[in-house]
């Protein structure tokens, strides 16, 4: 199934994406392993991921762009119902061109299906920032593609 990533026209605008993932065991994916699959050298890579993965715990990460710029972000975990749901805030520690430093909320739903797990991402907090909502929708489609690719090759062609 192809990823579906698009802003949903409700108030406030949100970004939503879904993808079926092969043989997914996501509960061990939301940690330092993120740096292995989240990104591509010609776009950006996630670096310096640090997280206290419990409700109320904080995280920080640096987005290292292909042009060499480092863009830090951080947030707090609001809900952790592993392995089915993760909710956290995100705030850029730099001036995003269409979002500024507004705090947004991201919900990951993980639902078992016949071929693995469906990952649905809902990114909220774009009221008045339609351009940012569309930009993030495209970004989530790309991120889910990276995860799908990583898990497919890890499952069918393990390195160990």
Short mmCIF file of the C-alpha atoms (twelve columns), coordinates in Angstrom:
data_MODEL
# 
_entry.id   MODEL 
# 
loop_
_atom_site.group_PDB 
_atom_site.id 
_atom_site.type_symbol 
_atom_site.label_atom_id 
_atom_site.label_alt_id 
_atom_site.label_comp_id 
_atom_site.label_asym_id 
_atom_site.label_seq_id 
_atom_site.Cartn_x 
_atom_site.Cartn_y 
_atom_site.Cartn_z 
_atom_site.pdbx_PDB_model_num 
ATOM 1   C CA . UNK A 1   0.000   0.000   0.000  1 
ATOM 2   C CA . UNK A 2   1.335   3.440   -0.881 1 
ATOM 3   C CA . UNK A 3   1.607   6.060   1.797  1 
ATOM 4   C CA . UNK A 4   -1.209  8.541   1.937  1 
ATOM 5   C CA . UNK A 5   -0.006  11.850  3.335  1 
ATOM 6   C CA . UNK A 6   -2.159  14.919  3.125  1 
ATOM 7   C CA . UNK A 7   -3.456  17.726  5.279  1 
ATOM 8   C CA . UNK A 8   -6.984  17.123  6.475  1 
ATOM 9   C CA . UNK A 9   -9.196  20.207  6.074  1 
ATOM 10  C CA . UNK A 10  -10.557 20.420  9.602  1 
ATOM 11  C CA . UNK A 11  -9.855  22.946  12.325 1 
ATOM 12  C CA . UNK A 12  -7.060  23.130  13.156 1 
ATOM 13  C CA . UNK A 13  -5.319  21.901  9.999  1 
ATOM 14  C CA . UNK A 14  -3.435  18.666  10.556 1 
ATOM 15  C CA . UNK A 15  -1.131  16.440  8.588  1 
ATOM 16  C CA . UNK A 16  -2.056  12.765  8.403  1 
ATOM 17  C CA . UNK A 17  -0.174  9.904   6.808  1 
ATOM 18  C CA . UNK A 18  -0.518  6.137   6.812  1 
ATOM 19  C CA . UNK A 19  1.548   3.246   5.527  1 
ATOM 20  C CA . UNK A 20  1.609   -0.498  5.996  1 
ATOM 21  C CA . UNK A 21  5.015   -1.645  7.185  1 
ATOM 22  C CA . UNK A 22  6.493   -5.118  6.643  1 
ATOM 23  C CA . UNK A 23  7.118   -7.185  9.788  1 
ATOM 24  C CA . UNK A 24  7.145   -4.146  12.028 1 
ATOM 25  C CA . UNK A 25  8.192   -4.241  15.676 1 
ATOM 26  C CA . UNK A 26  7.982   -0.480  16.202 1 
ATOM 27  C CA . UNK A 27  8.431   -0.497  19.985 1 
ATOM 28  C CA . UNK A 28  12.182  -0.900  19.522 1 
ATOM 29  C CA . UNK A 29  12.335  1.591   16.645 1 
ATOM 30  C CA . UNK A 30  11.644  4.746   18.614 1 
ATOM 31  C CA . UNK A 31  15.104  5.195   20.041 1 
ATOM 32  C CA . UNK A 32  18.641  5.776   18.844 1 
ATOM 33  C CA . UNK A 33  17.903  3.455   15.942 1 
ATOM 34  C CA . UNK A 34  16.000  6.405   14.456 1 
ATOM 35  C CA . UNK A 35  19.330  7.810   13.316 1 
ATOM 36  C CA . UNK A 36  19.839  4.751   11.083 1 
ATOM 37  C CA . UNK A 37  16.674  5.096   9.018  1 
ATOM 38  C CA . UNK A 38  15.166  8.586   9.447  1 
ATOM 39  C CA . UNK A 39  16.584  10.588  6.590  1 
ATOM 40  C CA . UNK A 40  18.688  10.364  3.475  1 
ATOM 41  C CA . UNK A 41  22.091  11.898  2.776  1 
ATOM 42  C CA . UNK A 42  20.711  14.099  -0.021 1 
ATOM 43  C CA . UNK A 43  17.875  15.488  2.175  1 
ATOM 44  C CA . UNK A 44  18.724  15.354  5.895  1 
ATOM 45  C CA . UNK A 45  19.747  12.923  8.623  1 
ATOM 46  C CA . UNK A 46  18.696  12.780  12.275 1 
ATOM 47  C CA . UNK A 47  21.620  13.118  14.695 1 
ATOM 48  C CA . UNK A 48  22.203  13.344  18.431 1 
ATOM 49  C CA . UNK A 49  18.861  11.742  19.293 1 
ATOM 50  C CA . UNK A 50  18.330  11.805  23.061 1 
ATOM 51  C CA . UNK A 51  15.093  10.800  24.725 1 
ATOM 52  C CA . UNK A 52  13.590  9.994   28.070 1 
ATOM 53  C CA . UNK A 53  10.842  7.767   26.636 1 
ATOM 54  C CA . UNK A 54  8.258   7.976   29.373 1 
ATOM 55  C CA . UNK A 55  5.205   10.197  29.768 1 
ATOM 56  C CA . UNK A 56  6.481   13.672  30.576 1 
ATOM 57  C CA . UNK A 57  9.973   12.762  29.374 1 
ATOM 58  C CA . UNK A 58  11.763  15.100  26.989 1 
ATOM 59  C CA . UNK A 59  13.636  14.453  23.772 1 
ATOM 60  C CA . UNK A 60  15.966  16.390  21.529 1 
ATOM 61  C CA . UNK A 61  17.362  15.770  18.087 1 
ATOM 62  C CA . UNK A 62  19.418  17.622  15.495 1 
ATOM 63  C CA . UNK A 63  18.302  17.567  11.875 1 
ATOM 64  C CA . UNK A 64  21.517  17.657  9.824  1 
ATOM 65  C CA . UNK A 65  20.625  18.929  6.363  1 
ATOM 66  C CA . UNK A 66  22.421  18.007  3.162  1 
ATOM 67  C CA . UNK A 67  23.703  21.602  2.913  1 
ATOM 68  C CA . UNK A 68  25.511  21.146  6.252  1 
ATOM 69  C CA . UNK A 69  23.115  23.183  8.408  1 
ATOM 70  C CA . UNK A 70  22.064  21.732  11.757 1 
ATOM 71  C CA . UNK A 71  18.490  22.400  12.857 1 
ATOM 72  C CA . UNK A 72  17.693  21.349  16.443 1 
ATOM 73  C CA . UNK A 73  14.242  20.302  17.611 1 
ATOM 74  C CA . UNK A 74  12.842  19.090  20.911 1 
ATOM 75  C CA . UNK A 75  9.642   18.053  22.606 1 
ATOM 76  C CA . UNK A 76  7.951   16.091  25.337 1 
ATOM 77  C CA . UNK A 77  6.218   12.699  25.364 1 
ATOM 78  C CA . UNK A 78  2.535   13.100  26.226 1 
ATOM 79  C CA . UNK A 79  1.275   9.517   25.795 1 
ATOM 80  C CA . UNK A 80  3.041   6.173   25.445 1 
ATOM 81  C CA . UNK A 81  0.736   3.208   24.929 1 
ATOM 82  C CA . UNK A 82  3.304   0.867   23.464 1 
ATOM 83  C CA . UNK A 83  3.186   -0.786  21.105 1 
ATOM 84  C CA . UNK A 84  0.062   0.980   19.799 1 
ATOM 85  C CA . UNK A 85  0.364   4.736   20.284 1 
ATOM 86  C CA . UNK A 86  2.988   7.432   20.834 1 
ATOM 87  C CA . UNK A 87  2.108   11.128  21.243 1 
ATOM 88  C CA . UNK A 88  4.691   13.887  21.634 1 
ATOM 89  C CA . UNK A 89  5.143   17.572  21.052 1 
ATOM 90  C CA . UNK A 90  7.737   19.051  18.708 1 
ATOM 91  C CA . UNK A 91  9.202   22.502  18.581 1 
ATOM 92  C CA . UNK A 92  11.907  23.720  16.234 1 
ATOM 93  C CA . UNK A 93  14.696  25.540  18.044 1 
ATOM 94  C CA . UNK A 94  15.192  27.707  14.968 1 
ATOM 95  C CA . UNK A 95  12.908  29.920  12.895 1 
ATOM 96  C CA . UNK A 96  11.109  27.568  10.500 1 
ATOM 97  C CA . UNK A 97  10.124  29.674  7.433  1 
ATOM 98  C CA . UNK A 98  6.401   28.833  7.534  1 
ATOM 99  C CA . UNK A 99  5.916   27.609  11.130 1 
ATOM 100 C CA . UNK A 100 8.363   29.615  13.222 1 
ATOM 101 C CA . UNK A 101 8.984   28.000  16.597 1 
ATOM 102 C CA . UNK A 102 5.403   26.921  17.145 1 
ATOM 103 C CA . UNK A 103 4.927   23.773  19.193 1 
ATOM 104 C CA . UNK A 104 3.032   21.025  17.350 1 
ATOM 105 C CA . UNK A 105 1.746   17.625  18.450 1 
ATOM 106 C CA . UNK A 106 2.456   14.354  16.653 1 
ATOM 107 C CA . UNK A 107 0.492   11.134  17.203 1 
ATOM 108 C CA . UNK A 108 1.718   7.788   15.862 1 
ATOM 109 C CA . UNK A 109 -0.912  5.011   15.777 1 
ATOM 110 C CA . UNK A 110 0.359   1.477   15.213 1 
ATOM 111 C CA . UNK A 111 -2.324  -0.988  14.154 1 
ATOM 112 C CA . UNK A 112 -1.688  -4.662  13.336 1 
ATOM 113 C CA . UNK A 113 -2.891  -5.739  9.902  1 
ATOM 114 C CA . UNK A 114 -2.478  -8.962  7.929  1 
ATOM 115 C CA . UNK A 115 0.839   -7.963  6.334  1 
ATOM 116 C CA . UNK A 116 2.465   -6.244  9.319  1 
ATOM 117 C CA . UNK A 117 1.575   -2.951  10.951 1 
ATOM 118 C CA . UNK A 118 -0.159  0.160   9.698  1 
ATOM 119 C CA . UNK A 119 1.570   3.307   10.951 1 
ATOM 120 C CA . UNK A 120 -0.651  6.400   10.945 1 
ATOM 121 C CA . UNK A 121 0.884   9.771   11.745 1 
ATOM 122 C CA . UNK A 122 -1.285  12.733  12.747 1 
ATOM 123 C CA . UNK A 123 0.579   16.017  13.085 1 
ATOM 124 C CA . UNK A 124 -1.457  18.858  14.597 1 
ATOM 125 C CA . UNK A 125 -0.895  22.511  15.365 1 
ATOM 126 C CA . UNK A 126 -0.892  24.181  11.964 1 
ATOM 127 C CA . UNK A 127 -3.808  26.613  12.451 1 
ATOM 128 C CA . UNK A 128 -3.039  29.611  10.265 1 
ATOM 129 C CA . UNK A 129 -0.019  27.842  8.746  1 
ATOM 130 C CA . UNK A 130 -1.466  25.980  5.751  1 
ATOM 131 C CA . UNK A 131 1.839   26.078  3.862  1 
ATOM 132 C CA . UNK A 132 3.599   24.399  6.797  1 
ATOM 133 C CA . UNK A 133 0.849   21.735  6.971  1 
ATOM 134 C CA . UNK A 134 1.372   20.800  3.303  1 
ATOM 135 C CA . UNK A 135 5.154   20.850  3.691  1 
ATOM 136 C CA . UNK A 136 4.962   18.528  6.710  1 
ATOM 137 C CA . UNK A 137 2.498   16.214  4.915  1 
ATOM 138 C CA . UNK A 138 5.061   15.727  2.155  1 
ATOM 139 C CA . UNK A 139 7.730   15.209  4.790  1 
ATOM 140 C CA . UNK A 140 5.743   12.505  6.592  1 
ATOM 141 C CA . UNK A 141 5.198   10.625  3.347  1 
ATOM 142 C CA . UNK A 142 8.963   10.669  2.821  1 
ATOM 143 C CA . UNK A 143 9.662   9.591   6.450  1 
ATOM 144 C CA . UNK A 144 7.260   6.647   6.230  1 
ATOM 145 C CA . UNK A 145 8.924   5.639   2.972  1 
ATOM 146 C CA . UNK A 146 12.332  5.639   4.691  1 
ATOM 147 C CA . UNK A 147 10.963  3.510   7.529  1 
ATOM 148 C CA . UNK A 148 9.303   1.104   5.107  1 
ATOM 149 C CA . UNK A 149 12.545  0.738   3.130  1 
ATOM 150 C CA . UNK A 150 14.644  0.220   6.270  1 
ATOM 151 C CA . UNK A 151 12.333  -2.414  7.731  1 
ATOM 152 C CA . UNK A 152 11.919  -4.243  4.425  1 
ATOM 153 C CA . UNK A 153 15.680  -4.668  4.001  1 
ATOM 154 C CA . UNK A 154 16.231  -5.453  7.670  1 
ATOM 155 C CA . UNK A 155 13.514  -8.136  7.552  1 
ATOM 156 C CA . UNK A 156 14.387  -9.767  4.212  1 
ATOM 157 C CA . UNK A 157 18.125  -9.114  4.115  1 
ATOM 158 C CA . UNK A 158 19.350  -8.983  7.738  1 
ATOM 159 C CA . UNK A 159 22.974  -7.998  8.234  1 
ATOM 160 C CA . UNK A 160 23.530  -10.524 11.053 1 
# 
